[in-house]
Amino acid sequence: MELTPLPLPGCYRLDFAPQADARGTFVKTVHAPTFATQPGLSWSFRESYFSTSAAGVLRGMHLQLPPYDHGKLVYCTAGRVLDVVVDLRHGPTFGQYYSLELSPATPQGLYIAHGCAHGFLAFEPSTLVYHTTLEYAPSHDGGIRYDSFGFAWPLPNPTVSDRDRALPGLEAFAKPR
């Protein structure tokens, strides 16, 4: 596994090293000694879950607000998604974003730092796995509207939940830090 820092401080692209043979593929997604090489990277995961999405579904942009903000590791185990991270921390990278296509065919993941919102667009039926450094706290759920921060989503009319459509825009978001 290799970790590559992203332009958003504390965020990383993970390049997994799959082992394949006639039976299939084995991919290690968490390796404490590798994570420990990056100062400040929080990798003690407290909760894991996955979501399935139909083609054309856009989920996001979500984050947990302090004091329940958390780091998040995500990767795609089925299908293909466009994963997007936007920095909502007070500072010079506020509002900047990064995107990466994730699929099992290109075994990669994203580590998303505290204070960054996350979302994705499913190009085909997909499964995304999440590991978080704190448990989900519904009372501290937050985010911004998916179309408010300048990112050009490649699908003009995605399927978006009512909850995600009602999130505030980037300009109205009260910065959590």
Disulfide bonds with the S-S distance in Angstrom:
none
